[in-house]
Amino acid sequence: MLWVLLLLLAWVAAGTTCTRLCLASVRAAAVVDETDRFRGRGLTLYEAAFLSGGPARVADLTLVSMARQRRLLLAHTGWATVVDPRGRDEMERSVLGAIGPYGQSRIAPVRTTAAAAESVRVLADRLVAAGLAVPDGARTTVAGAVRQVRAAAAAVLVLGTVALLMPSQTQENRALVAIWFTLPLILTLSCLAIARIEVHPYTRWASPAGQHLLSALARRADTGSDDRTYLTTVAVRGVRAIGEPDLRAAFAHREPHA
């Protein structure tokens, strides 16, 4: 009856990891009432950029926005040069501060420094409090829980195989053992399938409510051709979605790292 002990281990692994995944998914999908305020006024470009690509996307949007206004030059060689040293908001002032007093710097360190600025952290906290962004812990918790369930499914297979290969098992016992080990395997695979449908890609930045607002913003971006539409495309899809070769070249030096 050693296989019963192996079966208990399989159930413990499957039950524990599936419970963790369910709890993590519920926390990630939690939305508070303040979300209605954003539905009324819509997302700003900075908010859309954060929900789409996180702090790095906010820095990209700020750089491109300043370049569109001819207050910053983004060379295809990967250098940023200040033309107008006056920032119009906290994000722009963070970028100018990252470039430094000499008015010129490589784009990669500017982007990294601007993404870690206090203004971006304040923006992130506001979106998390509104239920539109996923908290830092939830981003890693859901993905980690999925990995644990996958490991549990593999463990159930291994334990079931060991139980079936025991020399003391009769043919009828093997059929019974296979049925019992199939149950925790079905549990883990079902949880993985539900997680794939409900929370994939595991809400890296935007919560389900944030994803809904982003979808509406992206649809509007597809129907316009003005400067705001251009910046909305940068916010939602990133720099590489734009058809300007020079602008893509200015950011190309960081693409392998990204």
ROMI-543191 format. One record per residue (C-alpha): residue number from 1; residue in one letter; y, x, z. Coordinates in Angstrom, 2 decimals, always signed. Example, Ala and Ser with C-alpha at 12.3 -4.5 7.8 and 13.67 -1.06 7.14 Angstrom:
% ROMI-543191
+-----+---+---------+---------+---------+
:   k : r :       Y :       X :       Z :
+-----+---+---------+---------+---------+
:   1 : A :   -4.50 :  +12.30 :   +7.80 :
:   2 : S :   -1.06 :  +13.67 :   +7.14 :
+-----+---+---------+---------+---------+
% end
This chain:
% ROMI-543191
+-----+---+---------+---------+---------+
:   k : r :       Y :       X :       Z :
+-----+---+---------+---------+---------+
:   1 : M :   +0.00 :   +0.00 :   +0.00 :
:   2 : L :   +2.30 :   +2.93 :   -0.50 :
:   3 : W :   +3.74 :   +1.14 :   -3.52 :
:   4 : V :   +5.26 :   -1.46 :   -1.18 :
:   5 : L :   +7.35 :   +1.26 :   +0.44 :
:   6 : L :   +8.48 :   +2.41 :   -2.99 :
:   7 : L :   +9.35 :   -1.18 :   -3.84 :
:   8 : L :  +11.49 :   -1.47 :   -0.71 :
:   9 : L :  +13.34 :   +1.68 :   -1.69 :
:  10 : A :  +13.93 :   +0.24 :   -5.16 :
:  11 : W :  +15.31 :   -3.01 :   -3.71 :
:  12 : V :  +17.58 :   -1.16 :   -1.30 :
:  13 : A :  +19.00 :   +0.97 :   -4.12 :
:  14 : A :  +19.47 :   -2.01 :   -6.44 :
:  15 : G :  +20.89 :   -4.36 :   -3.81 :
:  16 : T :  +23.32 :   -1.84 :   -2.31 :
:  17 : T :  +24.75 :   -0.61 :   -5.60 :
:  18 : C :  +25.04 :   -4.08 :   -7.15 :
:  19 : T :  +26.87 :   -5.34 :   -4.06 :
:  20 : R :  +29.30 :   -2.42 :   -4.28 :
:  21 : L :  +29.93 :   -3.14 :   -7.96 :
:  22 : C :  +30.59 :   -6.82 :   -7.29 :
:  23 : L :  +33.05 :   -6.05 :   -4.49 :
:  24 : A :  +34.83 :   -3.41 :   -6.57 :
:  25 : S :  +35.14 :   -5.81 :   -9.52 :
:  26 : V :  +36.57 :   -8.54 :   -7.29 :
:  27 : R :  +39.16 :   -6.15 :   -5.86 :
:  28 : A :  +40.12 :   -4.93 :   -9.33 :
:  29 : A :  +40.57 :   -8.48 :  -10.62 :
:  30 : A :  +42.65 :   -9.69 :   -7.67 :
:  31 : V :  +46.01 :  -11.10 :   -8.74 :
:  32 : V :  +48.87 :  -12.18 :   -6.44 :
:  33 : D :  +51.43 :  -14.94 :   -6.93 :
:  34 : E :  +54.22 :  -12.52 :   -7.87 :
:  35 : T :  +52.61 :  -12.22 :  -11.32 :
:  36 : D :  +54.32 :  -15.48 :  -12.31 :
:  37 : R :  +57.68 :  -13.74 :  -12.09 :
:  38 : F :  +56.61 :  -11.29 :  -14.80 :
:  39 : R :  +55.31 :  -14.10 :  -16.99 :
:  40 : G :  +58.76 :  -15.67 :  -16.85 :
:  41 : R :  +60.73 :  -12.60 :  -17.92 :
:  42 : G :  +58.06 :  -10.58 :  -19.71 :
:  43 : L :  +57.37 :   -6.88 :  -19.40 :
:  44 : T :  +59.91 :   -4.14 :  -19.83 :
:  45 : L :  +58.99 :   -1.31 :  -22.16 :
:  46 : Y :  +58.40 :   +1.05 :  -19.23 :
:  47 : E :  +56.11 :   -1.49 :  -17.57 :
:  48 : A :  +54.20 :   -2.04 :  -20.80 :
:  49 : A :  +53.84 :   +1.71 :  -21.26 :
:  50 : F :  +52.42 :   +2.18 :  -17.76 :
:  51 : L :  +49.95 :   -0.69 :  -18.11 :
:  52 : S :  +48.80 :   +0.62 :  -21.50 :
:  53 : G :  +48.55 :   +4.34 :  -20.82 :
:  54 : G :  +49.66 :   +5.16 :  -17.30 :
:  55 : P :  +52.34 :   +7.67 :  -16.26 :
:  56 : A :  +51.80 :   +9.87 :  -19.34 :
:  57 : R :  +52.60 :   +6.96 :  -21.65 :
:  58 : V :  +55.81 :   +6.26 :  -19.71 :
:  59 : A :  +56.88 :   +9.86 :  -20.26 :
:  60 : D :  +56.04 :   +9.62 :  -23.97 :
:  61 : L :  +58.04 :   +6.42 :  -24.34 :
:  62 : T :  +61.06 :   +7.94 :  -22.61 :
:  63 : L :  +60.98 :  +11.01 :  -24.85 :
:  64 : V :  +60.66 :   +8.94 :  -28.02 :
:  65 : S :  +63.35 :   +6.49 :  -26.94 :
:  66 : M :  +65.84 :   +9.30 :  -26.30 :
:  67 : A :  +64.91 :  +10.90 :  -29.60 :
:  68 : R :  +65.51 :   +7.62 :  -31.46 :
:  69 : Q :  +69.00 :   +7.51 :  -29.97 :
:  70 : R :  +69.67 :  +11.12 :  -31.05 :
:  71 : R :  +70.14 :  +12.18 :  -27.45 :
:  72 : L :  +67.08 :  +14.39 :  -27.56 :
:  73 : L :  +65.56 :  +16.41 :  -30.37 :
:  74 : L :  +61.78 :  +16.56 :  -30.61 :
:  75 : A :  +60.85 :  +19.35 :  -33.01 :
:  76 : H :  +57.55 :  +19.36 :  -34.89 :
:  77 : T :  +56.87 :  +22.73 :  -33.20 :
:  78 : G :  +56.50 :  +20.96 :  -29.85 :
:  79 : W :  +59.92 :  +21.71 :  -28.35 :
:  80 : A :  +62.38 :  +19.25 :  -26.78 :
:  81 : T :  +66.11 :  +20.00 :  -26.94 :
:  82 : V :  +68.78 :  +18.07 :  -25.04 :
:  83 : V :  +71.70 :  +16.71 :  -27.06 :
:  84 : D :  +73.18 :  +14.31 :  -24.47 :
:  85 : P :  +72.60 :  +15.47 :  -20.87 :
:  86 : R :  +73.44 :  +12.07 :  -19.35 :
:  87 : G :  +70.43 :   +9.96 :  -18.45 :
:  88 : R :  +70.88 :   +6.20 :  -18.66 :
:  89 : D :  +68.15 :   +5.34 :  -16.15 :
:  90 : E :  +65.84 :   +7.05 :  -13.66 :
:  91 : M :  +63.17 :   +7.71 :  -16.27 :
:  92 : E :  +65.59 :   +9.50 :  -18.57 :
:  93 : R :  +67.02 :  +11.50 :  -15.69 :
:  94 : S :  +63.47 :  +12.56 :  -14.79 :
:  95 : V :  +62.93 :  +13.82 :  -18.34 :
:  96 : L :  +66.23 :  +15.70 :  -18.37 :
:  97 : G :  +65.40 :  +17.23 :  -15.00 :
:  98 : A :  +62.00 :  +18.29 :  -16.31 :
:  99 : I :  +63.60 :  +19.99 :  -19.33 :
: 100 : G :  +65.78 :  +22.04 :  -17.00 :
: 101 : P :  +69.33 :  +23.41 :  -16.99 :
: 102 : Y :  +68.91 :  +25.36 :  -20.23 :
: 103 : G :  +68.44 :  +22.16 :  -22.23 :
: 104 : Q :  +65.26 :  +23.19 :  -23.99 :
: 105 : S :  +61.56 :  +23.20 :  -23.07 :
: 106 : R :  +58.10 :  +22.69 :  -24.45 :
: 107 : I :  +57.12 :  +19.02 :  -24.55 :
: 108 : A :  +53.83 :  +19.44 :  -22.65 :
: 109 : P :  +55.31 :  +20.57 :  -19.30 :
: 110 : V :  +58.17 :  +18.07 :  -19.66 :
: 111 : R :  +55.68 :  +15.27 :  -20.14 :
: 112 : T :  +53.58 :  +16.38 :  -17.18 :
: 113 : T :  +56.56 :  +16.69 :  -14.83 :
: 114 : A :  +58.14 :  +13.42 :  -15.93 :
: 115 : A :  +54.84 :  +11.55 :  -15.51 :
: 116 : A :  +54.66 :  +12.70 :  -11.88 :
: 117 : A :  +58.27 :  +11.77 :  -11.08 :
: 118 : E :  +59.23 :   +9.47 :   -8.23 :
: 119 : S :  +60.60 :   +6.87 :  -10.66 :
: 120 : V :  +57.15 :   +6.49 :  -12.24 :
: 121 : R :  +55.51 :   +6.14 :   -8.82 :
: 122 : V :  +58.00 :   +3.40 :   -7.91 :
: 123 : L :  +57.22 :   +1.62 :  -11.18 :
: 124 : A :  +53.49 :   +1.88 :  -10.48 :
: 125 : D :  +53.87 :   +0.52 :   -6.95 :
: 126 : R :  +55.87 :   -2.44 :   -8.23 :
: 127 : L :  +53.25 :   -3.32 :  -10.84 :
: 128 : V :  +50.41 :   -2.96 :   -8.32 :
: 129 : A :  +52.25 :   -5.21 :   -5.85 :
: 130 : A :  +52.70 :   -7.80 :   -8.61 :
: 131 : G :  +49.00 :   -7.78 :   -9.44 :
: 132 : L :  +49.53 :   -6.41 :  -12.95 :
: 133 : A :  +48.31 :   -2.84 :  -12.38 :
: 134 : V :  +45.09 :   -1.66 :  -10.80 :
: 135 : P :  +45.51 :   +0.41 :   -7.60 :
: 136 : D :  +44.42 :   +4.04 :   -7.73 :
: 137 : G :  +41.39 :   +3.41 :   -5.55 :
: 138 : A :  +40.18 :   +0.49 :   -7.67 :
: 139 : R :  +40.38 :   +2.55 :  -10.88 :
: 140 : T :  +37.87 :   +5.02 :   -9.53 :
: 141 : T :  +35.87 :   +2.49 :   -7.47 :
: 142 : V :  +34.79 :   +0.26 :  -10.38 :
: 143 : A :  +33.79 :   +3.17 :  -12.61 :
: 144 : G :  +32.02 :   +4.87 :   -9.70 :
: 145 : A :  +30.18 :   +1.67 :   -8.80 :
: 146 : V :  +28.99 :   +1.29 :  -12.39 :
: 147 : R :  +27.63 :   +4.84 :  -12.32 :
: 148 : Q :  +25.82 :   +4.08 :   -9.06 :
: 149 : V :  +24.20 :   +0.96 :  -10.53 :
: 150 : R :  +23.06 :   +2.97 :  -13.54 :
: 151 : A :  +21.56 :   +5.56 :  -11.22 :
: 152 : A :  +19.85 :   +2.78 :   -9.25 :
: 153 : A :  +18.34 :   +1.35 :  -12.45 :
: 154 : A :  +16.97 :   +4.79 :  -13.31 :
: 155 : A :  +15.63 :   +5.16 :   -9.76 :
: 156 : V :  +13.85 :   +1.80 :  -10.00 :
: 157 : L :  +12.17 :   +2.93 :  -13.22 :
: 158 : V :  +11.06 :   +6.20 :  -11.63 :
: 159 : L :   +9.76 :   +4.53 :   -8.47 :
: 160 : G :   +7.95 :   +1.87 :  -10.51 :
: 161 : T :   +6.35 :   +4.52 :  -12.69 :
: 162 : V :   +5.16 :   +6.43 :   -9.63 :
: 163 : A :   +3.71 :   +3.26 :   -8.12 :
: 164 : L :   +1.87 :   +2.39 :  -11.34 :
: 165 : L :   +0.39 :   +5.87 :  -11.70 :
: 166 : M :   -1.13 :   +5.95 :   -8.22 :
: 167 : P :   -4.87 :   +6.55 :   -8.59 :
: 168 : S :   -5.77 :   +3.86 :   -6.07 :
: 169 : Q :   -4.27 :   +1.09 :   -8.22 :
: 170 : T :   -6.62 :   -1.33 :   -9.98 :
: 171 : Q :   -5.71 :   -2.94 :  -13.30 :
: 172 : E :   -4.79 :   -6.23 :  -11.59 :
: 173 : N :   -2.74 :   -4.38 :   -8.98 :
: 174 : R :   -0.84 :   -2.54 :  -11.71 :
: 175 : A :   +0.17 :   -5.84 :  -13.31 :
: 176 : L :   +1.39 :   -7.11 :   -9.92 :
: 177 : V :   +3.28 :   -3.87 :   -9.21 :
: 178 : A :   +4.94 :   -4.00 :  -12.64 :
: 179 : I :   +6.13 :   -7.56 :  -12.00 :
: 180 : W :   +7.59 :   -6.70 :   -8.58 :
: 181 : F :   +9.43 :   -3.64 :   -9.87 :
: 182 : T :  +10.77 :   -5.61 :  -12.83 :
: 183 : L :  +12.82 :   -7.80 :  -10.48 :
: 184 : P :  +15.17 :   -5.08 :   -9.08 :
: 185 : L :  +15.39 :   -3.63 :  -12.59 :
: 186 : I :  +16.55 :   -7.01 :  -13.94 :
: 187 : L :  +19.10 :   -7.20 :  -11.11 :
: 188 : T :  +20.66 :   -3.83 :  -11.94 :
: 189 : L :  +20.68 :   -4.41 :  -15.69 :
: 190 : S :  +22.21 :   -7.88 :  -15.24 :
: 191 : C :  +24.99 :   -6.47 :  -13.07 :
: 192 : L :  +25.73 :   -3.80 :  -15.67 :
: 193 : A :  +25.84 :   -6.42 :  -18.43 :
: 194 : I :  +28.20 :   -8.66 :  -16.45 :
: 195 : A :  +30.45 :   -5.71 :  -15.61 :
: 196 : R :  +30.52 :   -4.77 :  -19.29 :
: 197 : I :  +31.69 :   -8.26 :  -20.22 :
: 198 : E :  +34.05 :   -8.96 :  -17.34 :
: 199 : V :  +35.73 :   -5.68 :  -16.39 :
: 200 : H :  +35.11 :   -3.24 :  -19.26 :
: 201 : P :  +36.83 :   -0.83 :  -19.86 :
: 202 : Y :  +36.93 :   -1.00 :  -16.08 :
: 203 : T :  +40.68 :   -1.67 :  -15.95 :
: 204 : R :  +41.95 :   +1.88 :  -16.04 :
: 205 : W :  +45.59 :   +0.79 :  -15.63 :
: 206 : A :  +46.17 :   -2.94 :  -16.22 :
: 207 : S :  +44.61 :   -5.75 :  -14.23 :
: 208 : P :  +43.36 :   -8.84 :  -16.13 :
: 209 : A :  +46.80 :  -10.44 :  -15.66 :
: 210 : G :  +48.49 :   -7.27 :  -16.92 :
: 211 : Q :  +46.17 :   -7.15 :  -19.93 :
: 212 : H :  +47.12 :  -10.73 :  -20.76 :
: 213 : L :  +50.84 :   -9.90 :  -20.77 :
: 214 : L :  +50.18 :   -6.76 :  -22.82 :
: 215 : S :  +48.31 :   -8.78 :  -25.44 :
: 216 : A :  +51.26 :  -11.13 :  -25.84 :
: 217 : L :  +53.64 :   -8.17 :  -26.15 :
: 218 : A :  +51.41 :   -6.47 :  -28.74 :
: 219 : R :  +51.32 :   -9.63 :  -30.86 :
: 220 : R :  +55.12 :   -9.76 :  -30.90 :
: 221 : A :  +55.26 :   -6.09 :  -31.86 :
: 222 : D :  +53.10 :   -6.78 :  -34.91 :
: 223 : T :  +55.63 :   -9.27 :  -36.29 :
: 224 : G :  +58.88 :   -7.29 :  -35.93 :
: 225 : S :  +60.52 :   -4.30 :  -37.58 :
: 226 : D :  +63.54 :   -3.46 :  -35.41 :
: 227 : D :  +64.02 :   -0.55 :  -33.02 :
: 228 : R :  +62.60 :   -2.43 :  -30.04 :
: 229 : T :  +59.46 :   -3.21 :  -32.02 :
: 230 : Y :  +59.14 :   +0.48 :  -32.80 :
: 231 : L :  +59.38 :   +1.41 :  -29.11 :
: 232 : T :  +57.03 :   -1.41 :  -28.16 :
: 233 : T :  +54.45 :   +0.12 :  -30.49 :
: 234 : V :  +54.88 :   +3.45 :  -28.70 :
: 235 : A :  +54.54 :   +1.74 :  -25.30 :
: 236 : V :  +51.41 :   -0.24 :  -26.18 :
: 237 : R :  +49.57 :   +2.07 :  -28.58 :
: 238 : G :  +50.99 :   +5.52 :  -28.02 :
: 239 : V :  +52.76 :   +8.06 :  -30.19 :
: 240 : R :  +49.88 :   +8.57 :  -32.59 :
: 241 : A :  +50.05 :   +4.91 :  -33.71 :
: 242 : I :  +53.42 :   +5.61 :  -35.38 :
: 243 : G :  +53.56 :   +6.61 :  -39.02 :
: 244 : E :  +56.09 :   +9.43 :  -38.61 :
: 245 : P :  +54.41 :  +12.80 :  -39.26 :
: 246 : D :  +57.18 :  +14.84 :  -37.62 :
: 247 : L :  +57.00 :  +12.83 :  -34.41 :
: 248 : R :  +53.22 :  +13.06 :  -34.27 :
: 249 : A :  +53.45 :  +16.81 :  -34.87 :
: 250 : A :  +55.87 :  +17.16 :  -31.94 :
: 251 : F :  +53.16 :  +15.81 :  -29.61 :
: 252 : A :  +50.18 :  +17.29 :  -31.45 :
: 253 : H :  +49.89 :  +20.36 :  -29.25 :
: 254 : R :  +48.75 :  +18.19 :  -26.30 :
: 255 : E :  +46.24 :  +16.02 :  -28.17 :
: 256 : P :  +43.16 :  +18.22 :  -27.54 :
: 257 : H :  +43.87 :  +18.08 :  -23.80 :
: 258 : A :  +44.40 :  +14.30 :  -23.90 :
+-----+---+---------+---------+---------+
% end
